Amino acid sequence: MRIERHFDVKLPRETALERVARDETLLSLFPEGRVEIVAREGTRRTVRTHYRALGREGTATFHFDVDPGGEVRFEKVCDGRIWRQLAGRVSFASRGKGTRVTISAEGRTKALVPELAIRGPMQEQIETMAAALRQCIGGSRGS
């Protein structure tokens, strides 16, 4: 399953790259619950989010890696009951005087979890992440 959202910002690509690499931007991607950076190693930051879903509390851990070109790759540590693999990317493309920001995620669920059941929550999560990025970077139009 693959989900992708993009939006345009009225900023040069380099400025957008600088803003997305900030700790506060990464933390804003998970607005519900307590979120913290638990490790830093080179260009990798590990973020742990504490959430409540379906009446249960849980934690999710994500690794964020900033590529030499400034783009951000992320992957979830899949130790739970739903995901076998979940990874994504935040990429940037110059568009005239602005930049198109794209956030995408691709995942495979565990054997007994139908992808149709998780598609809605995953789309909602990507929408939330795109809105947070748009606000932190200074976006204008989305799609």
NORCOR-V378162 format. One record per residue. N is the residue number from 1. PHI is phi in degrees with one decimal (none if undefined). Layout:
n = <N,N>
phi = <PHI,PHI>
This chain:
n = <1,2,3,4,5,6,7,8,9,10,11,12,13,14,15,16,17,18,19,20,21,22,23,24,25,26,27,28,29,30,31,32,33,34,35,36,37,38,39,40,41,42,43,44,45,46,47,48,49,50,51,52,53,54,55,56,57,58,59,60,61,62,63,64,65,66,67,68,69,70,71,72,73,74,75,76,77,78,79,80,81,82,83,84,85,86,87,88,89,90,91,92,93,94,95,96,97,98,99,100,101,102,103,104,105,106,107,108,109,110,111,112,113,114,115,116,117,118,119,120,121,122,123,124,125,126,127,128,129,130,131,132,133,134,135,136,137,138,139,140,141,142,143>
phi = <none,-130.6,-127.3,-144.9,-136.9,-142.1,-154.9,-106.5,-122.8,-92.4,-134.9,-63.3,-54.0,-61.2,-67.8,-61.7,-60.9,-61.4,-70.5,-74.5,-81.0,-72.6,-57.1,-63.4,-68.0,-61.4,-66.5,-71.1,-66.4,-125.3,-73.5,-100.2,84.5,-89.1,-129.6,-149.0,-87.0,-103.6,-158.5,-134.2,-148.6,62.3,-94.7,-98.4,-123.9,-106.4,-113.8,-116.6,-117.6,-106.1,-135.6,-130.0,-143.3,53.5,76.2,-122.1,-91.7,-157.3,-129.8,-132.2,-117.9,-127.0,-103.5,-115.2,-120.4,-93.8,-70.6,-54.8,-81.6,98.9,-73.0,-116.6,-104.9,-140.8,-146.7,-88.9,-77.5,-89.5,-117.3,-99.5,-99.9,-106.2,-95.0,-89.6,-156.3,-150.0,-143.8,-157.1,-152.8,-112.9,-122.8,-136.0,-131.7,-64.9,-138.6,64.1,-89.4,-118.6,-140.1,-94.5,-104.8,-122.1,-115.3,-134.8,-141.7,-135.2,-148.6,-127.1,-84.3,-68.4,-54.7,-94.4,-109.7,-68.8,-60.7,-60.1,-71.3,-103.9,-58.1,-59.8,-60.2,-68.8,-62.2,-62.6,-63.9,-65.9,-61.4,-62.2,-65.3,-63.6,-63.7,-65.6,-62.0,-57.3,-67.7,-69.5,-82.4,105.2,-77.4,-123.8,-107.3,-127.2,-156.7>
